[in-house]
Amino acid sequence: MNKPENRVDKIVSDLLRGRRLKLRGGDAEEKAAITAAARLIAARQGPLRMNPAFRKRLEQALETAPNEHWLTRRAALVAGFGVAAGAVTGGLLGRAMEPAATTARRVGGEAVNPIPGRWVDVAALADLDEGQGKRVTAGSVGAFLFRRGDSVTAVSSICSHLPCELWWNRGTNVLDCPCHPASFTPDGKSTDPTYPLPALNTIHVRVTDTGRVEVLGTA
Amino acid sequence: MNAGPPDEQLAGSDEPGDVLQLPIEARATDIALGELEIVYAFIYARVGNRADAEDLTQQVALKAIPRLRQGAPASAIRGYLFATARSVLGGFWSTRLGLSEAELHEDLLLATPQVAPNEERADTVQRILAQLSDNYRRVLELRFLHGYSLKEVAAEMNSTVGAVKVMQLRALRAAAKVEVSE
């Protein structure tokens, strides 16, 4: 399967099906052939225009942040929730702000530590379907909750690549980004191994003795 | 080995680090969106699929547009966007294939298209194929234009699947050497 003709044919077959380029280091020697295949596929389709939905998303994004760098904006969003500051001053939160160790655990990327943070009641444990994502907000913090038995995990509802709100895809059990073809598992990991994105930020979550789910958000 | 996404300065003489001036009467976003259609077509022609093309176009937009300001001529805006596109494409190949900056030389020197998304795409295929040998042209026609599977191509050409795969690779290598203006 590692012969160049097999690798290139796999790539050609993917492109003919409209899939992404799935490449690896060993394909570098055939870059010319791969780009020729991409060019033929693009050329046979006639004049290329942006998909209207993509154009609209792009337009909205640019309208939202016309004069600042997108990634900077996202970084600012996350920083606003205290990731960076939290790393420095996390100790100030004190034990009262720590998630309940018994029923909540961290998954995915770096945790969001809002300053000042506040535990916000977002749902009843009984309202969460096993393994299904539920979108909640705790002040300015958006999160997806996932129940596994009596424990609950939470990841940020904002894509780690572009600052777009993810949505839970019940058909594929992943969090999809509406702004580009990216998706994440419930523990926040990118699903595409050939184009891995950073894991989603994790959100502190706890389940109280009375069966309420609380997320560490903002006032 | 992997040099990572190339520095913007690799993108040529358009000096992506500079701030450009946009025409006062037009909104930056409107002008840029029009130009981004051309950037999208440019990128799509190099990656051959919508998902990657959209991701890369978005990267170009978000990298370049915040630096545009009122007052610059449209040609400068296009040059700036394409300088960024070349840089982003260089980063794409570098990351996916582990290529060094030196090996990306060709990508970084791609010319900036002077026209809107062209109407000659279908002709482009024919012009590329016309310069190949009969066997190479036939295998690429069947595979790319008619969407035949390898088995169907093999049957059509009285050959084997293995032989067709090798021929397809050689035909693509030959097609890569064909120079066709876009």
Interface residues (C-beta under 8 A of the other chain):
Chain A: P4 E5 N6 V8 D9 V12 D14 L15 L16 G18 R19 R20 L21 L23 R24 G25 D27 A28 E30 K31 A32 A33 I34 T35 A36 A37 A38 R39 L40 I41 A42 A43 R44 Q45 G46 P47 L48 R49 M50 N51 F54 R55 L58 E59 A61 L62 E63 A65 P66 N67 E68 H69 W70 L71 L162 C179 H180 P181 T194 Y195
Chain B: M1 A28 T29 A32 L33 L36 E37 Y40 A41 Y44 A45 R46 V47 G48 N49 R50 A51 D52 E54 D55 T57 Q58 A61 L62 K63 I65 P66 W93 R96 L97 G98 L99 E103 P117 N118 E119 R121 A122 T124 V125 I128 L140 R143 F144 L145 G147 L150 G162 K165 V166 Q168 L169 L172 R173 A175 A176 K177
